[in-house]
């Protein structure tokens, strides 16, 4: 858990959840959501929570890796990329779980340095910390 909150933001979902709307409370982002065809919905081009999570995680991981690289005085190539794949499926104990895979491309970086950058980014990344070490969640009635 963070020792001090330096930034926070809020988003609100309405409608059916996965087939509703969501957006940031400050109005900078808003989108319609649709249940994927594989989960019994209409699918299509609309976003869903897994697409949003994958996008956020990929951006966060890239930033964390660049932060770590800067601390190590290593240059991350401009054409580096982070691909996060998020899968969802039923858990054996009722409910649903996520599966996350991260693929990092660091063109021109030797394998040992690349592995160090990926491990360092994973250690620094708040998304990685949340999914591996837990996070503080407080559901409450509005």
Residue pairs with C-beta under 8 A, 6 or more apart in sequence:
1 135
1 136
2 126
9 24
9 25
9 26
10 24
10 25
10 26
11 22
11 23
11 24
11 25
11 29
12 22
12 23
12 25
13 20
13 21
13 22
13 33
14 20
14 21
14 22
15 21
15 33
17 33
18 33
18 34
18 35
18 39
18 41
18 48
18 49
19 33
19 34
19 35
19 41
20 32
20 33
21 30
21 31
21 32
21 33
22 30
22 31
22 33
22 52
23 29
23 30
23 31
24 30
31 46
31 47
32 46
32 47
33 46
33 47
33 48
33 49
34 41
34 42
34 43
34 44
34 46
34 47
34 48
35 41
35 42
35 43
35 48
36 43
36 48
36 50
37 43
37 44
39 88
50 86
50 87
50 88
50 98
51 86
53 86
53 98
54 84
54 85
54 86
55 84
56 127
57 84
57 86
57 100
57 102
57 127
58 82
58 83
58 84
58 102
59 82
60 125
60 126
60 127
61 82
61 84
61 102
61 104
61 121
61 122
61 125
61 127
61 128
62 80
62 81
62 82
62 121
63 125
64 121
64 122
64 124
64 125
64 126
64 128
65 76
65 80
65 82
65 104
65 117
65 118
65 120
65 121
65 124
65 125
66 76
66 121
67 121
67 124
68 117
68 120
68 121
68 123
68 124
69 75
69 76
69 117
69 120
69 121
71 120
72 116
72 117
72 120
74 113
74 117
76 106
76 109
76 117
77 106
77 107
77 108
77 109
79 105
79 107
80 104
80 105
80 106
80 107
81 104
81 105
82 102
82 103
82 104
82 105
83 102
83 103
83 104
83 105
84 100
84 101
84 102
84 103
85 100
85 101
85 102
85 103
86 98
86 99
86 100
87 98
87 99
87 100
87 101
88 96
88 97
88 98
88 99
89 96
89 97
89 99
90 96
90 97
91 97
98 131
100 131
102 118
102 122
104 114
104 117
104 118
104 121
106 113
106 114
106 117
106 118
109 117
121 128
122 128
129 135
